[in-house]
């Protein structure tokens, strides 16, 4: 499977699922790509509408790949798609498995925004995917940024600097250097420029490739009329009439919530800010006409139209809650295991503090979390993007965002979950065990954005002898997965409901799975023990690091399929004795 050419790699992965040149028009298993002209284009309404019909992937390229990965949108190094010898064995294996995770029946939905100079790469990595372009007028995006204070919270000053540097690289400077002056612009100026540049890069990459426009403004004013053509295009069933979701109390952190219905085009901006955003988006488009294909600039301008549709209202400051979560002072009960469904279940989800300790010990033992641009155990994210675990390079240790020590660890890969289980003298539950244990369980207490984030692992009203958040708070990794075939990468089931997923019985029992190095903000770790396992049977950090490093060395050995390499990894992490 290893190849220096990403285009070849993409086609080989597609071929595992019956996709080739002759079938490219059928799109039988290739994912649907929903590409936003920027963040906050209202893509969540599309996800919610299609969730029952299509598995979802939210920004796998922008979130899952380390900044050092050559295909990451955050990497300042210019990307090349052929002759890519700079991709090492681990990088190639991870990328191939990540691509494979996006294929399947029913067809998956992949949302990506702000790809900037990696847009070409992403589209060529998924050559058979139908494309939806999600658009929103600049003042609408700017209003969302202002309401959530996202420019500062999400580090967009640094993002502007990164994109401006890439625009001056040899590959891009002739077309884009003039569009992003390094003049330390104020927020609305920089935001207008960035929206225009991302739209231009998307229009440039899609020239000659079929795509469908999905307008946020049209959805707000005519949701049924907007979704109807999408349903027909994707051949999926949708309700005959789109019903607005019932209003619910505003969560402690509603930045990522999707359960707020909008029916009017209102921008919470003052006139000066709105004018600056529009002016500099249009100015950037005008300057682009000097260096880019006229068709590209015209397309981008069409996508960014609509500022005049918005009614400006003076911005209302949203009160900020304290940085520490409400349950920060709640103590975790004495850890224990409760017999249930034939095995003993740990009473709480694995906490951030526990995960930080394990990551630190593995780092000292010679197993850094991120290698060759690939996150092995956990996807590190900034705190404002939901990251709670952070590596201090100077101290060579992992720490937790203050106040979140007793909250459950998420953004954990299956590899990280399996390592935690082996270290704890436990294992991950099977899907059948989780199904049996959940029968008769009370409704999920934290689901469907009720709080806006995962809450403390302690469930109010329960003691140490009971299982807290058996369903709800987070979905959990399972030890088994669906049959994939010998050549395809391994996958493992996810089970339960999370703070950001529905908590209905049907949703909890729905079958879903991810690849071994996948992760998300809604998936954590629940441990179980068999009668013959205790903390004393756990493996030490040095042994676990040795096994993981041995598997990485295997990647450079004789050519093997993605499936065989993954099965070797599973064996290394779950066998009592190291494999030969």
Secondary structure, DSSP 8 states (H G I E B T S, - for coil): ---S-HHHHHHHHHHTTT--GGGTTT-SSS-EEEEESSS-S-HHHHHHHHTTTS-EEESHHHHHS-TTSTT-TT--S---SSS-TTS-HHHHHHHHHHHHTT--SS--EEEEE--GGGHHHHHHHTTT--EEEEE--HHHHHHHHHHHTHHHHTTHHHHHHHHHHHTTSTTTHHHHGGGS--S---HHHHHHHHHHHHHHHHHHHHTTS--EEEEHHHHHH-HHHHHHHHHHHHT----SS----------S--TT-------S-EEE--HHHHHHHHHHHHHHHHHHTTTS-HHHHHHHHHHT--GGG-EEE---------SS-TTTT-------EEEETTEEEESS--BHHHHHHHHHHHHHTT--SEETTEESSB----GGGT--EEEETTTTEEEE-TT-TTBB--SB-HHHHHHHHHHTT-EE--HHHHHHHHTT----SS-TTSSSS--BS--TT--TTS-TTSSSS-EEE-S------SSS--EEEEES--TTS--SHHHHH--EEEETT---TTEE--EEE-TT--GGG---HHHHHHHHHHHHHHTTSS---HHHHHHHHHHHHH-SS---
